[in-house]
């Protein structure tokens, strides 16, 4: 099974590129963020032609998250659940069960400036996500939380820690919120396979930052241990960020791809040595 996640930075503007990439890479489950579409405008037929069903949560213009699956799409939940009437600002959380795996596609608020109302809202959203994990999820069953976290968890995840010190995406409260997700039982599967520096997923469009590798690792695939144990490979597709690889203009993010052994293979006992 293959799982992918990608902040597409407008599905409307980059539909040809997204479809061509999906046809090329063949993910079974494809999480998308920043689709910038209302639910009724999602091009369901175009995805259906590639064999995908789509669950989507978006209000149009900004935000928007989706899950495209060709291995089933059940128990869809749109919007970060809350018991006290709090709203998640729309279009930042959608979940579904695909092939027995609970899959969550998230787009965490940017935060803009530390201390601003947008930053406070970001911390609130992350706190709500952690509360949902504790109350409604189970770290002992297969689950994937994928998407644009808008947080670089460690200094190794930014091109120059001194240049971004004190800014959003790297502030201690944001990093602590993501660390609590790991403490709850989620595994940063990308780091398990790629401990090296310079492994970024986002680069500003300006000043040739992509070619200089001036970027951040803010897109993540977090898995519960039973699913992380099945992971056999992790890829960051830099080619999808290049202008010439696929039709249309690129997103400022690169997709992440995780390949898994099937559940039976991962549980199999290795043969004894001769």
ChimeraX attribute file (.defattr): number of C-alpha atoms within 10 A of each C-alpha:
attribute: neighborCount
match mode: 1-to-1
recipient: residues
	/A:1	16
	/A:2	17
	/A:3	22
	/A:4	26
	/A:5	28
	/A:6	27
	/A:7	26
	/A:8	25
	/A:9	20
	/A:10	21
	/A:11	22
	/A:12	15
	/A:13	16
	/A:14	18
	/A:15	19
	/A:16	16
	/A:17	20
	/A:18	24
	/A:19	18
	/A:20	15
	/A:21	19
	/A:22	16
	/A:23	13
	/A:24	10
	/A:25	13
	/A:26	16
	/A:27	22
	/A:28	20
	/A:29	25
	/A:30	25
	/A:31	30
	/A:32	28
	/A:33	31
	/A:34	25
	/A:35	31
	/A:36	24
	/A:37	24
	/A:38	18
	/A:39	19
	/A:40	12
	/A:41	12
	/A:42	21
	/A:43	14
	/A:44	16
	/A:45	12
	/A:46	13
	/A:47	20
	/A:48	14
	/A:49	10
	/A:50	14
	/A:51	15
	/A:52	22
	/A:53	18
	/A:54	22
	/A:55	23
	/A:56	30
	/A:57	28
	/A:58	28
	/A:59	20
	/A:60	19
	/A:61	12
	/A:62	16
	/A:63	25
	/A:64	30
	/A:65	34
	/A:66	32
	/A:67	27
	/A:68	25
	/A:69	24
	/A:70	19
	/A:71	16
	/A:72	17
	/A:73	23
	/A:74	14
	/A:75	10
	/A:76	16
	/A:77	16
	/A:78	21
	/A:79	19
	/A:80	20
	/A:81	18
	/A:82	13
	/A:83	6
	/A:84	6
	/A:85	7
	/A:86	11
	/A:87	11
	/A:88	20
	/A:89	15
	/A:90	17
	/A:91	29
	/A:92	28
	/A:93	28
	/A:94	25
	/A:95	27
	/A:96	24
	/A:97	18
	/A:98	21
	/A:99	16
	/A:100	14
	/A:101	15
	/A:102	20
	/A:103	25
	/A:104	24
	/A:105	30
	/A:106	31
	/A:107	24
	/A:108	22
	/A:109	23
	/A:110	16
	/A:111	21
	/A:112	14
	/A:113	14
	/A:114	18
	/A:115	12
	/A:116	11
	/A:117	11
	/A:118	15
	/A:119	19
	/A:120	14
	/A:121	17
	/A:122	22
	/A:123	18
	/A:124	15
	/A:125	21
	/A:126	21
	/A:127	17
	/A:128	17
	/A:129	22
	/A:130	18
	/A:131	15
	/A:132	15
	/A:133	16
	/A:134	14
	/A:135	9
	/A:136	9
	/A:137	14
	/A:138	13
	/A:139	17
	/A:140	12
	/A:141	15
	/A:142	18
	/A:143	24
	/A:144	22
	/A:145	23
	/A:146	26
	/A:147	30
	/A:148	27
	/A:149	22
	/A:150	22
	/A:151	24
	/A:152	22
	/A:153	24
	/A:154	15
	/A:155	16
	/A:156	17
	/A:157	21
	/A:158	25
	/A:159	20
	/A:160	13
	/A:161	13
	/A:162	9
	/A:163	9
	/A:164	14
	/A:165	12
	/A:166	13
	/A:167	14
	/A:168	22
	/A:169	27
	/A:170	24
	/A:171	17
	/A:172	14
	/A:173	14
	/A:174	23
	/A:175	16
	/A:176	15
	/A:177	20
	/A:178	20
	/A:179	15
	/A:180	14
	/A:181	21
	/A:182	15
	/A:183	10
	/A:184	15
	/A:185	17
	/A:186	25
	/A:187	23
	/A:188	20
	/A:189	21
	/A:190	23
	/A:191	14
	/A:192	12
	/A:193	14
	/A:194	14
	/A:195	10
	/A:196	9
	/A:197	13
	/A:198	16
	/A:199	19
	/A:200	23
	/A:201	26
	/A:202	26
	/A:203	22
	/A:204	15
	/A:205	12
	/A:206	7
	/A:207	9
	/A:208	11
	/A:209	13
	/A:210	20
	/A:211	10
	/A:212	10
	/A:213	17
	/A:214	17
	/A:215	22
	/A:216	26
	/A:217	27
	/A:218	20
	/A:219	27
	/A:220	25
	/A:221	26
	/A:222	22
	/A:223	26
	/A:224	22
	/A:225	20
	/A:226	17
	/A:227	24
	/A:228	22
	/A:229	17
	/A:230	20
	/A:231	23
	/A:232	12
	/A:233	16
	/A:234	21
	/A:235	14
	/A:236	18
	/A:237	17
	/A:238	16
	/A:239	14
	/A:240	22
	/A:241	20
	/A:242	16
	/A:243	12
	/A:244	11
	/A:245	15
	/A:246	19
	/A:247	16
	/A:248	14
	/A:249	17
	/A:250	22
	/A:251	25
	/A:252	18
	/A:253	27
	/A:254	24
	/A:255	26
	/A:256	24
	/A:257	21
	/A:258	22
	/A:259	17
	/A:260	18
	/A:261	16
	/A:262	12
	/A:263	13
	/A:264	9
	/A:265	11
	/A:266	16
	/A:267	11
	/A:268	8
	/A:269	8
	/A:270	8
	/A:271	6
	/A:272	5
	/A:273	4
	/A:274	3
